[in-house]
Amino acid sequence: MSDEKAPNLARDLTLYLLARFVLVAVIAWALTLATVPLLVALLIGLVVGLPLGLLLFRPLNARVTAGLAKRNEKRARARAELRAQLRGDAAGQPE
């Protein structure tokens, strides 16, 4: 099951990151067509594009957030199990 979820998280995270960068680039490109200097266009693209990306890519953001939550939950469980083993607790083993 973890083999199936890890590639999806990586793929979703990569798609989300690329989509946000493309959005910033498109906004900056449109502004440069309107004769705005490139550096100013990039800064405006960042300021406008990053919050706009949260709205436009909401489903992808939700998938990334869910994948990260599952991964963090799994890591927390493994960490708690390791701590129990280091304390010498026999948690989860039949007596």
N, C-alpha and C positions, 0 to 999 in steps of 0.2 A: 504494500500500500504506500509506503514512503517513497518507493521508486517511482510510483505514478504521480505523486503530488509534487515532488521536488522539481522535475522539469517544467511542470505547468507554472509553478511560481517563478522560476527563472524566465520562462518565456513571457509571462504576463508582466513581470517587472521590466523586462527589456522593451516590450511593446509600449508600455506606459511611459517609460523614460524617453524613448524615441518619439512618441507622439507629442509629448510636451515640448521637446526640442524643435520638432518640425513646426509646431504651432508658433513658437517664438521666432523661428526663421521666416515663416510666411508673413508674420506681422512686420518684421523688420524689412523684408523684401518689399512689401507693399508700401511701407513708409519711404524707402529709398526711391521707389518709383515716383513718389510725390516730392522728390528732391530734398528729403530730410537727410542730413549727414549720417553716415553709416553708424558711427558710435552712438549717436543720439537715437537712431532707429533701433539699435540693439538694446539700449537701455529701456526704451519705451516698450519694445517687444517683451523684455523680461517682466517689466512691471505690469503690463496688460496681459501677457500670455500665460504667465504662471497661475494667476487666479482663474482666468478663463479656462485653462486646462482642467482645473478641478471640476468645473461645471460640465464641460464638454465630454470629458472622459470619465464620468462618474461610474459607469458599470465596470470599466477596467480598473479604476481605483478601488472599487469594492472587492473585486477578485484578488487584487494584490494585498489589500488589507486582511482579507480572510485567510489567504495563504500564509502571510506573516504571522497571524495569530495562531494558526495551527502549528506552525514551526516552533514558535515560542512556547506554546503549551507542551509540545513534545520534549523540547529541551528542558523545561522546568521539571517535567516528570522524571527525566533521566537524571537531572541534577539532584532531585530529592531522593531518588533511589541510590545514587552514589553516596550521598551524605549518610543515608541509613546504613549502607554497607560499611562505611568508614567508622560509624559509631558502634558497629557490631550488632545492630538490630537485624532480626531475621524476618523482616517485613516481606510478606508475600510468599514465604516458604512454608510448606506443611510441617506441622510439629509432630 
